[in-house]
């Protein structure tokens, strides 16, 4: 089997998405050979579901929560490879070849892309640098970097842990025990909306506090309450 013939299932969890962002995300995965797109809705109250369906993309319904939604998407997926994409993140052109080639590398169990943030703000260049440095040196990409892996490996680790926050962090820690996490040097493009809401410094600080709290054993249900204070 050639490296490019593996079918890729792209799973996009959504909840009340902004129309402009979800359109950019869907446009980045349209008309790509051997790729299926599955959107998993967690109970949107706006036009998200109708908009996705207007693109001819199937929508799976699930309990709200990114981990739960991504696991539901994986259950519905038919691909050999699963790629988990945030609703405000666009994939680069030719992503399907990059994914297949990356997973073909010996000892590699999963991969993700480098990160670019869709804003001219200079402070976000530092956020990008830190994210790309962290993912490359610690093999610790986050969910906004479009994590991908073989469906069989996803089954082996039992999918995403049922956590209200930090599900991507814990998932990657699990995968690292099985082999290498590769970082594709081509970046995805993610929305700056999270940083713009509270400011770059405050958002970054809150994110780091949540990670530290998680590592110190504070329950994810308590951490998610703290995290939501910033919204």
N, C-alpha and C positions, 0 to 999 in steps of 0.2 A: 504493500500500500504506500503510495507517495505521501509525503508529509502534508501536502495541501488538501488531501482528499478526506481527512477527518471532518465530520460534521460538527459545527460549533453551535451550541445553544446559548443565546445571550439572554440573561434574566435581569429584568429591570423592575425593582420594587418601587411603587409609586403611592403617594398619598397627597391629594390636593396640590398637584404640581402647577407651577406657573406655565402658561401655554407656550411662551417663547422658548423657555429652557427645554421642555420636553420635546418640542419640535426639533430643536438642534440635535438633541440626543438621538431621536428616531432617525433623523436625516443621516446621521453618521453610520447607521447600521442598515440602511435601505439598499436593496438590490445588490447584495453581496452573495456570491455563489456559495452554496453549501452551508448557509447560516440560517438558523431559525431564531426569531425574536419572540420572547414571551414576557409580557408585562403582567406584574402581579399587583393588584390593587388592594390596599388595606382599608377600604371603606371611604373613598373620596366623596366629598360633598359638593364638588364643583364639576366642571366639564371634562376633567382628566380622562375618564373612561371613554366617553363619546369621542373625544379627540383621538385617542389611541386607536379606537376601532375604525375611525374614518381613514386611518392609514392602512387598514387591512391587517392589523396586528391583533392576535388573540389576547384576551385579557382573562387572567385567572383571578378569582377572588380568594382572599385569605384574611385571617385575623391580622389586625394592625401590628406592626413590629417588623423591623428590617430582617431579623434572623428568621422569623416565622414565614415572612413573605418570600425570602430567597429559597428557603427549604421547599416551600410549596411550588415555586417555579422549577426547582430541580426535579421534583417528582413528576411534573408535567413534561419535562424536557426529553427529547429523543436523541440529542447529540452525543458524540463520543467525548466532547470537551464542553465544559460549562464555563461561561464567563459572566461574572456578576458586575453589573453596571449601574452606577447611581443615576437617578433621573436627571441630574443637572451636570452630567459629564459626557463629553463626546469622544468617541474613539478616533484614532488617526486613520488616514487612508491606508489601505493595505494591512490593516490590523490582523486579518485572518491568517495571512502568511506568517506574520511575526509570531502569532500565538502558536501555530503548528510547529514552526522551526524551534521555538523556545522549548516546547515540551518534548521535542525530539532529542534534546541534549541529554547526554548520559547523566543519571543521578538527579535530574530535575523533576520535582514532584508538582510544582506550581509556579506561577509567574504573575507579574503585574507590570504596569507601565510606569514610567517616570511621570511627574506631575507638572502641569502648567496651569496657572490660575488666570482666568479671563478678566484681567484688569490691568491698567497701566500703572497702578500704584506701586511705587518703588519698594515700600515695606513688604509687599507680597512677593517680591523677588527673593527676599531673604527666607520667607516661609517656604517657597518652592525649593530653595537650596537645601534647607534643613530637612524637608520631607524626602528629597532625593538622596541626601547623604544618609539619613536614617535607614531608608529602605535598602540602599546599596550595601552599607557597612554592617548593618544589623540584620539584614534580610527580613525586614519588618515593614512591608507596605501596608497601607490602610485601605479601607474599602473604596475610597474615592479614586484609587489607582487602578481600578478594574481588574480584580483578582481573577485568575483563570487556572483551571486544572482539569485533568481527565475525570470524567464522570465516575469511573471505577474507583479513583482515589477519594473522591467526595463521599462515595458510599462507605468506603473503608473507615473514614474518620467519623462517620455518623452525621455528616452535614454541619451546619452552623450550630453552635451551642445555643440553647434557648435562653438568651440573656437580653434584657431590655437595652443594654448598651455594651460596648466593648466586644461585640460578637466577632468582628473582623480580627481584632487583636488576638483573642483567644483561639480563633480558627487558625490563624497563621502560626501561632505557637505550637499548636497540635501538628500542623503540617511539617514544621521544621524538624520534628523528631523522625520524620520519614525520609527526608532528603533535602535537596537544595531548592530555595525559592529564588528564581531568576528575575531580574529586573530588566525589562525591555528599555533600551535607551531612547526610544521614541516616546514622546509624552502624550497622555490624554489631556484634554482641555476641560477644566472644571470651573463652575460658576464661582464668582467671588462673593456670592450673597451672604454666606455665613460670616465672613470677615467684615463685610460692609455694615452688617446690622449693629454690631457692638464695638467695632474697631478692631484692628489687627492685634494689638497688644493684649487687650482684654480677652478676646476670643482664644488666642494662643495660650494665655495663662490658664484659662478655664479648662482647655483641653489637656494641658499638662497636669493640672491638679487631679482631673478625673483619672488619668493614667496612673499617677502616683497612688491615688486612693485605691484603685483596683489592685495594684501590685501589693499594697499594704493589707489587702484583705477586706476592705470595706465593701459591703454588699452592692451589687449592681443596681438593685432597686433604690437604694439610697443615693447612689451616684447619679442615676438618671434624673432624679428630682433636682439635684444641684445643677446638673447640666441644662435642664429645661428652664432654669431661672434666667438664662441668658437669652431666651427666645422672646 
